[in-house]
Amino acid sequence: MEHFDAVIVGAGVVGLAIAAKLSEQFSKVLLIDKNACFGEETSSRNSEVIHAGIYYPSSSLKAKLCVQGKEALYRYCEKMQIPHQRLGKFLVAHNEDDEDFLHKTVTLAEQNGVCDLTWRTQSQLRAIEPELAASAALSSPSTGIIDVHSYMQSLLVTFQQNGGLFVANTKMNAAEPMNNGFELQITSVNDAITLSTQYLINSGGLHSSKVATTIAGLAADSIPALHYCRGHYFSYMGKSPFEHLIYPIPEANGLGIHASLDIGGQLKFGPDTQYINELSYGVDEQLREKFYLAIKQYFPRINREKLQPAYAGIRPKLQGENDGFCDFKIQTSKEHQVGGLVNLYGIDSPGLTSSLAIAEYVLQSLLDD
Ligand SMILES: Cc1cc2nc3c(=O)[nH]c(=O)nc-3n(C[C@H](O)[C@H](O)[C@H](O)COP(=O)(O)OP(=O)(O)OC[C@H]3O[C@@H](n4cnc5c(N)ncnc54)[C@H](O)[C@@H]3O)c2cc1C
């Protein structure tokens, strides 16, 4: 039976970042994904925004790992020449209540270590973004965009150069704790394989709770239920009217239908929030009207006909539709009492931004185990 120092289940952006990090420390690291390629799920269905870390409660992992991850990600992008841009974003207000919210946001952001927010008046905004309608806005210069595919590709190359092994079309079916590690049952294409590993990392994204149920010895009440919250995107044909990312005031389960650009300059709007029971990625044409009305608030000259259904992503949420904020849940043996195991649950936004910091956090927790 082949033995590994560490096995990572799930090659999304977070699993890839963890694999790259662990391969610096350990000589035999295996990364598997059930799909035919890495990053085919949530990691390639998001806004591709490098978040500043503004909104999250200050003691949360989301706040800490987003701010650390943002800095690490910009450094990584520069070093590895990953296409990215610090475009900056405007968080826009339309009335006094919104402006009060923005003032509170400055305080929250400062508690999180984000101290670069500046206030923009209506007349300043008119000069910078003439198509934008707002009474005022906060400018966040450290918000940016990234080509996620290039980033994931680069993490994979780093991992492989460190001697790591990535195998696609390979699913973890079961894990049994044994002396100093685990015995794993996996299916690779059509072959059933048994292998052993000292450390096991469950980075299964939307499936991480399901993966956890296959790990013997893990108490059922330690495994949280995941809720699926789909976000749709519409692309906007033609030249972008904006040079910055434009965000409305956040809503309960997402950041609101915002305007963001990809590295190629294509403008897209989204995501909205829709809780669903089954994983499905369709974008209903009929959502156009809802998008049109939301966007019109900050982009009054929007042309409805230029909105085209684009794609959808699904957030693996720990909170149900009417629940409050939930943090990332990165469970180590301190929480679940199974040595050598880390389960990652609820890695929704800002998981991409936080990926390198999550990887560092996971490594430290294994070394402290
Ligand atoms: C609509 C939307 C917008 C977002 N926008 C942003 C943003 O702008 N900025 C930001 O920072 N974050 C954003 N996020 C969050 C970010 O996309 C995620 O946090 C991140 O992609 C999660 O990566 P992951 O590796 O944990 O999960 P995934 O990408 O879902 O990867 C999990 C992998 O595990 C594999 N897997 C599952 N079970 C098994 C098994 N049994 N065996 C083998 N493999 C398995 C799956 O095939 C999958 O490839 C957004 C998310 C959504 C949904």
The ligand as a MOL file (V3000), in Angstrom:
LIG
                    3D

  0  0  0     0  0            999 V3000
M  V30 BEGIN CTAB
M  V30 COUNTS 53 58 0 0 0
M  V30 BEGIN ATOM
M  V30 1 C -20.9460 33.3240 -6.9230 0
M  V30 2 C -19.6480 33.3220 -6.1740 0
M  V30 3 C -18.8100 34.4500 -6.2290 0
M  V30 4 C -17.6080 34.4640 -5.5200 0
M  V30 5 N -16.7680 35.5320 -5.6700 0
M  V30 6 C -15.5950 35.5410 -4.9920 0
M  V30 7 C -14.6860 36.6190 -5.1670 0
M  V30 8 O -14.8860 37.5010 -5.9880 0
M  V30 9 N -13.5750 36.6450 -4.3960 0
M  V30 10 C -13.3030 35.6600 -3.4810 0
M  V30 11 O -12.3130 35.7800 -2.7740 0
M  V30 12 N -14.1090 34.5790 -3.3620 0
M  V30 13 C -15.2340 34.4950 -4.1010 0
M  V30 14 N -16.0540 33.4050 -4.0020 0
M  V30 15 C -15.6520 32.2810 -3.1540 0
M  V30 16 C -14.6260 31.3700 -3.8480 0
M  V30 17 O -14.9900 31.1100 -5.1770 0
M  V30 18 C -14.5430 30.0560 -3.0620 0
M  V30 19 O -14.2940 30.3610 -1.7000 0
M  V30 20 C -13.4380 29.1340 -3.5540 0
M  V30 21 O -13.5160 28.9460 -4.9400 0
M  V30 22 C -13.5490 27.8140 -2.8390 0
M  V30 23 O -12.5520 26.9700 -3.3180 0
M  V30 24 P -12.4930 25.4680 -2.8200 0
M  V30 25 O -11.2150 24.9140 -3.3140 0
M  V30 26 O -12.7660 25.4290 -1.3450 0
M  V30 27 O -13.7780 24.7540 -3.4620 0
M  V30 28 P -14.0840 24.2210 -4.9410 0
M  V30 29 O -13.5830 25.1060 -5.9830 0
M  V30 30 O -15.5390 23.9190 -4.9340 0
M  V30 31 O -13.2800 22.8750 -5.0200 0
M  V30 32 C -13.6640 21.7170 -4.3070 0
M  V30 33 C -13.2050 20.5260 -5.1050 0
M  V30 34 O -13.3790 19.3380 -4.3240 0
M  V30 35 C -13.6330 18.2830 -5.2310 0
M  V30 36 N -14.2060 17.1580 -4.4890 0
M  V30 37 C -15.3490 17.1630 -3.7500 0
M  V30 38 N -15.5760 15.9250 -3.2240 0
M  V30 39 C -14.5450 15.1380 -3.6400 0
M  V30 40 C -14.2060 13.7520 -3.4070 0
M  V30 41 N -14.9690 12.9310 -2.6520 0
M  V30 42 N -13.0710 13.2690 -3.9730 0
M  V30 43 C -12.2880 14.0640 -4.7520 0
M  V30 44 N -12.5660 15.3700 -4.9960 0
M  V30 45 C -13.6760 15.9160 -4.4480 0
M  V30 46 C -14.5940 18.9310 -6.2380 0
M  V30 47 O -14.6390 18.1960 -7.4450 0
M  V30 48 C -14.0200 20.3230 -6.3800 0
M  V30 49 O -13.1700 20.4590 -7.5030 0
M  V30 50 C -17.2530 33.3460 -4.7150 0
M  V30 51 C -18.0750 32.2170 -4.6730 0
M  V30 52 C -19.2530 32.1940 -5.4200 0
M  V30 53 C -20.1080 30.9710 -5.4180 0
M  V30 END ATOM
M  V30 BEGIN BOND
M  V30 1 1 1 2
M  V30 2 1 2 3
M  V30 3 2 2 52
M  V30 4 2 3 4
M  V30 5 1 4 5
M  V30 6 1 4 50
M  V30 7 2 5 6
M  V30 8 1 6 7
M  V30 9 1 6 13
M  V30 10 2 7 8
M  V30 11 1 7 9
M  V30 12 1 9 10
M  V30 13 2 10 11
M  V30 14 1 10 12
M  V30 15 2 12 13
M  V30 16 1 13 14
M  V30 17 1 14 15
M  V30 18 1 14 50
M  V30 19 1 15 16
M  V30 20 1 16 17
M  V30 21 1 16 18
M  V30 22 1 18 19
M  V30 23 1 18 20
M  V30 24 1 20 21
M  V30 25 1 20 22
M  V30 26 1 22 23
M  V30 27 1 23 24
M  V30 28 2 24 25
M  V30 29 1 24 26
M  V30 30 1 24 27
M  V30 31 1 27 28
M  V30 32 2 28 29
M  V30 33 1 28 30
M  V30 34 1 28 31
M  V30 35 1 31 32
M  V30 36 1 32 33
M  V30 37 1 33 34
M  V30 38 1 33 48
M  V30 39 1 34 35
M  V30 40 1 35 36
M  V30 41 1 35 46
M  V30 42 1 36 37
M  V30 43 1 36 45
M  V30 44 2 37 38
M  V30 45 1 38 39
M  V30 46 1 39 40
M  V30 47 2 39 45
M  V30 48 1 40 41
M  V30 49 2 40 42
M  V30 50 1 42 43
M  V30 51 2 43 44
M  V30 52 1 44 45
M  V30 53 1 46 47
M  V30 54 1 46 48
M  V30 55 1 48 49
M  V30 56 2 50 51
M  V30 57 1 51 52
M  V30 58 1 52 53
M  V30 END BOND
M  V30 END CTAB
M  END
